[in-house]
Amino acid sequence: MILSDFSDWWNKNINIIFIVMIVAIIVIFVLITLFNLVLKKHRLAKATREIEKKYEHYRTVLIGEASSSLKRIYAISSCNLLYVDTYSNLLKKYEDLLQTQNDQATNALQMLHDSLDKTKGKANKESIKRNRAILEDYCNQIEAFVNELNDLLHNENEAQKKALAQKEDLRNIKALYFEHEGELKLVEESFDILFNNIDEAFKRFDEAIDCADYENVDAILERIDMAIKELKPVIEQLPLLCAKVNNVVPNKISVLKLKYQEMLQQGYPLNHLHVNSTIEQFEASLQDINQRLKSFKLKNCNDDLENILECVNKLLEKFEEEKNAKEEFSSSIDDVYKSVKDLENKSVKICNIIPEVQKDYIMSDKYINEIDVIKFNVSRLDTIKRTLDTYIHSNTKQPYSLLRNKCNELADEAKVASLKLNEFSSYLLSLESDFNSANDIIYNGYFELKNTYKVIHETYVTDYENQQKEAFTKAFALIDEIDALLKVKPIDIANINNLVMNFIKYKDELVKSNEENANFALLTESLVVYANRERYHLSDIKVLLSQVETSFFDLEFEKAYLDAGNTTKKLKHASNIEKE
């Protein structure tokens, strides 16, 4: 039903619907056409505004920047004939751009505006294109003209940039100078001159720039640049150097002067230090450094100042050394002199007794030669002492360091001489000591040998006693030899000591071996007696005892003792078994 109703409605109204559709299409077409017209006009307006803006910009550049540059070239041409023709040509170009070319551009711009006015009729595409080209060409001509002006003024502009940078560096240097103005009072005049010279150089720079004398401009800038580069490290170093020259070093020299006067008043001889002449040298060096600083010649200035300070400190150390030397000298001189006197007396005594000693004893070559050494040492002591006495009692007072050193030298030599004298004295005493010792040794050795021989005799082993007679005879012969040498003057102690050493060694070995053998013999005898009392208990004891007796009579007492001990052990073992 619904579909039938819709179909009837459609058939009745189809003509109306068709007419509405046609009208709609026409309206849409008209709207699109109008939109395209509006869009086209908008684009044209935008393009016109852009070219107008560009025109106005370059017009401003022409009137402003180009005009100023042209005026600058005119100013140059007034003092530099090379620029007269150039200016004339540029002026013509400028006037043409400002008037003729500008009129054409203005007309073209007006025509573009007219194309936007509907009352003026439909815009002509070729006209628009042509007018745009006129404006673009005008702008390009201005741009080329400005570039030409800039090329002519390029050197000047670059020079001005360099000069500006140099002026900034100079400003920083001046700021640093004024920051340390108090410390730099010494070189104030030098800085004033230098700053004035640089300022004058900048004036000459401006004059050269005005005349476009760029060769001279470059030369001036180079000199200014060198001056500033040299000035930068100078201004950094000078405050400290000036402080040292004005205060630190002079104050240190003043301390040295005061200390020097104080030492002189206390009676210290200081002529050897040449303080006055050294101070004069310091002050002369300060004056020289002062002048070098004023001339900004800083090379080695700090080293020279530090050298002065070091020398001053060394002199002050010398003063302290003199104080210490006085104390050391005063505290030791009496003891050293007493020591030297004692050594001299001891040396005289020793030298006096040597002839008497040589009557009794033969001295070794070594110590005979030492006598000359001792005499030399004592003589050197006397020489040093007399030199020291001369220094002490001289009309011209000598420095305490010299007295101290000479006193120390005397003390050192005294130690050497003392060692030699003590060694020699000990040797002389050893002669008599060794003599007495040798007598005691042969005396005691004689009785020791007698006692040992007595022990051998008490073993009742005749063969053993006979065997040892030769060894004991040799020992007693050594005693007799030593005793004979002890009675011959001068006594050869060195030879006697060698014989005594040989005797002691031979005697000790002889006594030790015989005492051991005698002890083994006695012990063996006791063990054999015990074994003989008990040997009936064992059938093999007789054999064992026969071995012991064989070893005993062969004078092998230690073997016999060991065999006897083994036999005794067997007997004791057998006896214990029987008891069980």
Buried (B, 14 or more C-beta within 10 A) or exposed (E): EEEEEEEEEEEEEEEEEEEEEEEEEEEEEEEEEEEEEEEEBEEBBEEBEEBBEBBEEBBEBBEEBBBEBBEBBBBBBEEBEEBBEBBEEBBEBBEEBBEEBBEBBBEBBEBBEBBEEEEEEEBEEEBBEEBBEBBBBBBEBBBEBBEBBEEBBEBBEBBBEBBEEBBEBBEEBBEBBEEBEEBBEBBEEBBEEBBEEBEEBBEBBEBBBBBBBBEBBBBBBEBBBEBBEEBEEBBEBBBBBBBBBBEBBBEBBEEBEEBBEEBEEEEBBBEEBEBEEBBEEBBEBBEEBBEBBBEBEBEEBBEBBEEBBEBBEEBBEBBEBBBEBBEBBEEBBEEBBEBBEEBBEBBEEBBEEBEEBEEEBBBEEEBEEBBEBBEEBBEBBEEBBEEBEEBBEEEEBBBBBBBBBBBBBBBEBBEEBBEBBEEBBEBBEBBBEBBEBBBEBBEEBBEBBEEBBEBBBEBEBEEBBEEBEEBBEEBBEBBEBBBEBBEEEEBBBEEBBEBBEEBBEBBEEBBEEBBEBBBBBBBBBEBBEBBEEBBEEBEEBEEBBEBBBEBBEEBBBBBBBBBBEBBBEBBEEBEEEEEE
